[in-house]
Amino acid sequence: MTGRGASARAAIIGSGAWGTAFASLIAEAGGSATIWARRAEIAEEINAGANERYLPGLRLPVGVRATTDMAAAVGGADTVVVAVPSQAARGIVAPLAGRLEEGAAVVSLMKGIELGTGMRMSEVMGQALQVGPERLAVVSGPNLADEIAARQPTATVIAAADEDLAARVAAACATAAFRPYTNTDVLGVELCGAVKNVIALAVGMAAGRGYGNNSRATIITRGLVEITRLGLALGASPETFAGLAGMGDLVATCSSPLSRNQSFGRHLGEGMTVDEAASASRGVAEGAKSARAVLDLAARHGVDMPITAGVVAVVEGAASVEEVNDALLARPRKTEGVHGERID
């Protein structure tokens, strides 16, 4: 990016709800954003001022345009924002390796852990695009795209190893209704974003079974324990989990019917198969894609994550929602907390 406070010239890789909403933020903040869309009809609609498939009813601000040519989208961009499904991200961006503008920042909006490698999305982007951590930033927080697109007040976290980069990305997307905070705990912020989607699936499953607020609050609270436990084992900052990227995003994703992960889980709780739930959910439920990767990462570090394990069992067809619920309630009683619990 060109300097503190300078207007961003951004390329957005991905034309879904969050990518389009973020492009709108950049335009509202005084910058320009070119969205790469895989399908020509979506690019044409964006160029006409809307994205009805993903953000119905929203009129896009001046400064947002689209193209199906990825190389053209990133040409001249000082900020490259990636907002595609996490498990497909590496393959989508790989053709851009060596083609970004010198010094261009790479910003991940994605919330997932890559299957097979256990890598966070910033790590995947760095490897696939051949850029160092000093050029990488991530965005995470209570970021329900529909509400942001409707200009409802919210805040988020911009995390980067380089504090100046985090500040510049924050300046590029800050608007009257969207307040970004900065953080240097990239690991913790990304783990929060990835694992909260898995916990939201569990909350959705409980809702689908007809369980009430006590059940949902229990899953959210114990889910935060799982996220924190894994993060601390990997070296994340404890403060991150009580902040916007941790508790803030977890509450928003677990509570809102706008959440694809919560909706996907609710369909499973209602008795749908995984394929049926995927068809009934708008967009990709990242938690269903990343749950196995999160559980494998936890296993490699000796971290106990029973809710995550239950979600994996349901998604992979090894157990029903009811069986997982019964198994969780039958676990040995223990002292509440993160540090006070044995990890076994």
SULQUI-V478773 format. One record per residue. RES is the residue in one letter. SS is DSSP state (H for helix, E for strand, L for the rest). PHI is phi in degrees with one decimal (999 if undefined). Layout:
RES/SS/PHI
RES/SS/PHI
//
This chain:
M/L/999
T/L/-83.8
G/L/155.7
R/L/-58.8
G/L/85.6
A/L/-72.4
S/L/-70.4
A/L/-80.0
R/E/-110.0
A/E/-108.8
A/E/-109.7
I/E/-110.8
I/E/-89.2
G/L/126.9
S/L/-110.1
G/L/-76.9
A/H/-62.7
W/H/-71.7
G/H/-60.6
T/H/-68.1
A/H/-62.8
F/H/-68.6
A/H/-59.9
S/H/-64.0
L/H/-61.6
I/H/-61.9
A/H/-65.5
E/H/-64.7
A/L/-81.5
G/L/104.5
G/L/-96.7
S/E/-131.3
A/E/-138.6
T/E/-108.0
I/E/-90.3
W/E/-89.0
A/L/-117.8
R/L/-69.6
R/L/-104.7
A/H/-63.5
E/H/-67.5
I/H/-71.8
A/H/-59.7
E/H/-63.4
E/H/-66.5
I/H/-61.7
N/H/-66.6
A/L/-90.7
G/L/103.1
A/L/-153.8
N/L/-142.3
E/L/-65.0
R/L/-65.2
Y/L/-106.8
L/L/-134.6
P/L/-60.6
G/L/87.2
L/L/-89.9
R/L/-95.4
L/L/-76.0
P/L/-72.8
V/L/-60.7
G/L/109.5
V/E/-108.5
R/E/-138.0
A/E/-143.8
T/E/-151.9
T/L/-97.2
D/L/-99.4
M/H/-65.2
A/H/-63.2
A/H/-68.1
A/H/-63.3
V/H/-86.8
G/L/-61.7
G/L/80.1
A/L/-80.8
D/L/-91.8
T/E/-139.6
V/E/-113.8
V/E/-104.5
V/E/-109.9
A/L/-139.4
V/L/-125.5
P/L/-55.5
S/H/-59.8
Q/H/-74.4
A/H/-103.8
A/H/-60.8
R/H/-57.0
G/H/-66.8
I/H/-69.7
V/H/-89.5
A/H/-52.1
P/H/-63.2
L/H/-88.5
A/L/-56.6
G/L/79.0
R/L/-111.9
L/L/-78.7
E/L/-61.7
E/L/-58.4
G/L/80.3
A/L/-61.0
A/E/-76.8
V/E/-114.8
V/E/-117.7
S/E/-96.4
L/L/-97.8
M/L/-84.5
K/L/-130.0
G/L/-170.5
I/E/-119.9
E/L/-71.3
L/L/-63.6
G/L/89.9
T/L/-98.1
G/L/70.4
M/L/-84.8
R/E/-73.8
M/H/-65.0
S/H/-65.6
E/H/-66.7
V/H/-62.3
M/H/-63.3
G/H/-61.4
Q/H/-71.4
A/H/-69.1
L/H/-96.5
Q/L/58.9
V/L/-125.1
G/L/-82.8
P/H/-61.9
E/H/-69.3
R/H/-109.6
L/E/-107.9
A/E/-137.8
V/E/-131.3
V/E/-117.9
S/E/-154.0
G/L/155.5
P/L/-73.1
N/L/-114.7
L/L/-70.3
A/H/-60.0
D/H/-61.6
E/H/-71.2
I/H/-64.8
A/H/-62.4
A/L/-82.1
R/L/62.9
Q/L/-79.4
P/L/-61.5
T/E/-158.4
A/E/-131.1
T/E/-148.9
V/E/-122.3
I/E/-106.3
A/E/-112.3
A/E/-156.2
A/L/-63.7
D/L/-92.7
E/H/-60.0
D/H/-65.8
L/H/-62.8
A/H/-58.5
A/H/-66.1
R/H/-71.3
V/H/-65.5
A/H/-60.4
A/H/-63.7
A/H/-72.6
C/H/-119.9
A/L/-73.6
T/L/-132.1
A/L/-62.0
A/L/-108.2
F/E/-124.7
R/E/-110.8
P/E/-90.3
Y/E/-102.7
T/E/-111.8
N/E/-157.7
T/L/-104.5
D/L/-87.0
V/H/-61.1
L/H/-59.0
G/H/-63.9
V/H/-62.2
E/H/-69.0
L/H/-62.1
C/H/-56.8
G/H/-63.4
A/H/-76.5
V/H/-77.1
K/H/-62.1
N/H/-66.2
V/H/-67.1
I/H/-64.4
A/H/-63.4
L/H/-60.5
A/H/-64.3
V/H/-63.4
G/H/-61.5
M/H/-60.5
A/H/-63.0
A/H/-63.3
G/H/-64.4
R/L/-80.0
G/L/91.3
Y/L/-73.5
G/L/-96.5
N/H/-66.9
N/H/-59.9
S/H/-63.3
R/H/-66.0
A/H/-62.9
T/H/-62.4
I/H/-66.0
I/H/-60.9
T/H/-67.0
R/H/-69.9
G/H/-64.7
L/H/-63.2
V/H/-61.1
E/H/-63.5
I/H/-61.4
T/H/-65.4
R/H/-57.8
L/H/-67.0
G/H/-60.8
L/H/-66.0
A/H/-63.4
L/H/-92.6
G/L/101.5
A/L/-75.6
S/L/-79.0
P/H/-58.0
E/H/-63.6
T/H/-59.8
F/H/-74.9
A/H/-91.7
G/L/-99.4
L/H/-61.7
A/H/-72.7
G/H/-94.8
M/H/-59.6
G/H/-59.4
D/H/-70.1
L/H/-61.6
V/H/-63.4
A/H/-62.1
T/H/-70.0
C/H/-77.4
S/H/-98.8
S/L/-95.5
P/L/-67.9
L/L/-75.7
S/L/-73.3
R/H/-63.9
N/H/-69.5
Q/H/-63.6
S/H/-65.1
F/H/-60.0
G/H/-62.5
R/H/-61.9
H/H/-61.7
L/H/-64.6
G/H/-63.9
E/L/-80.0
G/L/109.5
M/L/-70.0
T/L/-76.0
V/H/-60.9
D/H/-65.4
E/H/-65.5
A/H/-64.7
A/H/-63.8
S/H/-68.3
A/H/-81.8
S/L/-94.3
R/L/-81.8
G/L/85.8
V/L/-88.8
A/L/-88.6
E/H/-61.5
G/H/-62.0
A/H/-67.4
K/H/-80.9
S/H/-97.6
A/H/-56.9
R/H/-62.8
A/H/-63.7
V/H/-64.5
L/H/-64.3
D/H/-64.0
L/H/-62.0
A/H/-62.4
A/H/-63.0
R/H/-65.5
H/L/-108.6
G/L/66.7
V/L/-104.0
D/L/-83.6
M/L/-136.7
P/H/-65.0
I/H/-65.7
T/H/-60.6
A/H/-62.0
G/H/-65.7
V/H/-62.2
V/H/-59.7
A/H/-60.7
V/H/-70.3
V/H/-63.2
E/L/-89.5
G/L/78.8
A/L/-86.4
A/L/-157.2
S/L/-86.5
V/H/-59.0
E/H/-64.2
E/H/-63.7
V/H/-65.7
N/H/-59.2
D/H/-62.4
A/H/-67.1
L/H/-66.5
L/H/-70.7
A/L/-87.3
R/L/-63.1
P/L/-57.2
R/L/-70.9
K/L/-152.4
T/L/-71.5
E/L/-73.5
G/L/137.4
V/L/-102.0
H/L/-73.0
G/L/-81.6
E/L/-98.2
R/L/-71.4
I/L/-104.1
D/L/-148.9
//
